[in-house]
Amino acid sequence: MSEFKDKVVVITGAGGGLGKAHALEFAKRGARVVVNDLGGSADGVGSGDMADAVVAEIKAAGGEAIANKASVSDRAGAKSIIDDAVSAYGTIDILVNNAGILRDKSFKNMTLDDWDLLIDVHLNGTAYVTHAAWPIMYQKNYGRIVFTSSTSGIYGNFGQANYGAAKMGMLGFMNVLALEGASHNIKVNCLAPAAATRLTNTVPGRDEDLDNPDPERAPVLVSPAVLFLCRDEAPTGRIVQAGSGRFSVASIFNNDGVAYGVDASLENLIEDQDELMDMSKAEEGANYRRS
């Protein structure tokens, strides 16, 4: 029997693409799924009944699910997602923050409205839904949370300053919550996915046929990483990259650097810049001092 049997799983942005793939995989393993989706287009405009369609598909396969159509970027709407889970199933065990939109432009052409909207949906929306779920998980001493980050944040991607900033912000958010949740068996991780979706098709120069998709770009090939990060024996505070059936871990490394004490100066750094920049012997998390 699957360890996800009867677990209550909330997935935001689950009306299509990655979120739908995650929802179907959890439901197939006996989880009770809250399918959240505003039903909007890839840029966050419009509405529809995508969540209902996914719920219907889960039920047709013998699973259990309910729909929620609130926006994660609205505080009351975000709370309603968790409230619906508790009302229907009594609790929440797993939260997969997946909802997202894109509005790609180079930073010089980007409006501040485009900046604010991306931050609101991706970073604030993730915080709002997680904030509603956190006290429930904390009290029951159990919770699994996934933030959907991106290589656009970890490494950068032209034309995605707003998106990349939000996605990198999730790493900092994860690092803190992994610490704060450790004493109450709440594990928090980040996913950096790669797949063909409506969202990726808005990126300039990319036009994949979603009706006849490349099987190696299928969202379902990302979902195993999400389930892995939501197991009872899941890690915490990790970044898992997933796409095309390949999985890897990204992390932050530090070198020994240079140290001058009270004699530190610009001239020291210029003179020793090769040693300062040398990452050949860097170690994961080494020599990090909390400020």
N, C-alpha and C positions, 0 to 999 in steps of 0.2 A: 504494500500500500504506500502511496506517495506521502511524503512528509508534509505536503501542502494540502492534504485532505482536510476540508472544513476550515482552513485558514481564511481569514477575511482580508482580501487584497484590494486596495484602492489603486487605480492606475489613471493618471490624468492624461488628457489628450489621446484617449484610447479608441477614438472613432475610426482610425485608419492607420496605415503605416506601422511604425514600430510599436506604438501603444496597443494597437489591435492585435499584433502578433504576440505581445506579452500577455494580453488578456486571454487569448485563446489557449496559450500554453499553460497558464495557471489553471484555467477552468478545466482543461483536459486532465489535470492532475487532482481534480476534486476541490479546488479552492472556490470560495464564494467571492465573486468579483463585482466591484463597483466600477462601472465603465463611465468615466467622465469625459465629456467632449462638448465643447461649445458649439461644434458643428460649423465653425468658420472656415474660411479659405486659408491658404498658407500665409497670407499677410495679416490675418486676424480679422478680416472683414467678412460679414455674411453670417448666415445661420442655417441650421438644418437638423436632421435627425440621425446623424451618423452613430451616436451612442446607442440609439434604439436598435439599429441594424445589427450592431455587434452583440448586443444582449440577445436579440432574436436568434442569432447564429449559435451562441453559446447554449441557449435553451433547447434549440433544435437538436443539439448534440447530446442532450441530457444533463447539461451543466446548470449552474445557478448563478444568476447575475441580475443586477439592477442598473439603470441608467441615471446619470446626473448630467445636466447640461449647463452648469454654472461656469463662469469664468474664473480661472485661478487668480487672475490679477485683481479681482474684486474681493475685499476682505470677507464680506458676508457670504459671497458666493463660494469662496474657498472653504470657509467653515462649514457651509452646507454640504460639501462633499463628504466630509468626515461625519457630520451629523446624520446623513443618509445611511452611511455604513453602520453606524451605531443603532439607528432606528430599525434597520432591516435585519442586522445580524448580531447586534449586541456589543460589538467591539471593532477594533482594527488591529491586525497583526503585521501587515506589510503595506508599505506605501511606495509606489514607484512614481516619482515626479517626472513625467515625460512631456507634458504640454509645452508647445513652443510654436513660434512663428519666425519668419524671416523678413527683413526689409534691407536688402543689401545695397550699399552705395559706398563709394570711397568716402573717407571721413570729411574731405573738403566739400563734398556734395551732400552730405548727410544733414538732415534737419534735426534739431533737438527733440522734436516730436517723435521722430524715428528712433532716436536714442532712448527716450523715456519709455516708449512703448515696449521695446525689446527688454529693457531692464525690468519693467513692470511684469511682463508675462513670464520671463525665464527666471530671473533671480527673486524678485518679490513674490511672484506666484508660487514658486517653490517654497519660500519661507512661510507664506500665509498658510498653505495646506499643511506643511510640516508642523507649524506652530499649533494648529488645531489638533493634530494627531499626537503630538509629543506627550501631553499630560496623561493621556490614556495609556500609552506605551510605558511611560515612566511608572505609573501606578501598578500596572500588571507585571512589571519586570520582564517585559518582552517587546521587542519591536525590530523590524528590519526596514531600512529606508534606503532607497536608491535615488540619487540625483543624476539627471541626464546632462552630462557635461559635453565637451566636444574637443577634438583636436584643434579646432579653430581658436579655442581659448588657450589650450595647453601650448600650442606651437605657433599660432597665428595663421590668418588667412586673409588675403587681400579683399577689401570691401566689406569686412565683417567686424568693424571696431565695436559696434554695439553688441552684437551677438557674442563675439569673443570675450568681451569684458564680463558679460553676464555669466558665460560658461566658466571662465576662470574664477569668478567669484564663488562659484559652487564648490571649488576645491577648498577655499578657505572656510566656507560654511561647513563642509564635511569634516575638515580637520578639527574644528571646535566641537561639533556635535558628537564625533567619535569619542572624544575625551569625556564630554559631559554625560554621554549615555552609557559609558562602559560599566559603571557600577550598577546599572539597572538592565543589563542585557539588551541594550539597544545598539544595534550595529548599523553604521552609516557608511555608505560607499558611493563612489561615482562611476558612471558608465560613460565611455566615449565611443559612440556607435558610428558605423558607416553602413548605409544601405540606400537603396533607391526608394524614395518616398515623394509625396507631393511637395514636401518642404524642400528637399534637395533639388527638385526640378525648377525651383525659382532662382537657383544660383545661375548667374549669367554664364552661357556657354555649355550648360548641362541640360539636356533634353532627352531623358530616358523614356522609353515606351513602357508606361506602367501597366498597360493592358497586356503586353507581352514582355514581361520583365526578364532581365538577365537573371537566371536562377542563382548565380553566385552573389547577386546584389540583394537578395531577398531579405526583408526585415526579420523573418523567422530565424535566420542564421545569427542574429544578434541576441535573440531571446534566451539562449542557454546561459549567457553571461548574467542576465538579470536573475534568473532562477538560482544560479550559483551564489549570487550575492545576497539572496534572500533565504538561504537554507538556515537551519538551526545552527549548523557549524560554519556559518559564513565568517569571512574575515571582517575587519572593520578598518576604516580609514584608508582604503585602497582605491586606485583608479584602474579600472579594467577597460581596455580598448577591444572592441569587437566589431567584426565585419567580414563577410564572405567566408564564414566558418573559421576565421583565424582569431585567436585571443591572445592578448599580451597585457602586461602591466606597465604603466608609466609611474615614475616617481621623481622626487626632488632630491638632487645630490648636492653636496657641498665639498669644497676642497679645504685644505688646511689654511690657505691664504697666507697673509703676512701680518705681523703684529709688531707695533712700535711703542705701545703704551703712550705715555704723555708726550713723546717726541714725534707723534704722527704728524705728517705734513704732505702736501701735494707733491713735493719733490721726492719724498720717499716712494710714493705710489708710482710716479713716473719712472723712477729708477728701477723699481722692482715689478713693473707691470707684467712681465712674462711669468713670473712666479705667481702673481695675483690671479692671472687669467688661466693658469694651467689647471686643467681638469683631469689630467691623466691618472691621478691617484685619488680622485674624489670618492666619497662614500655616501651612502644613502643617509640623509639626515645628520651627517657628521658636523660637529662643531657649531651647532645651532644654539644661539642664546636667546631666551625669551626676553622680550622687552617689556 
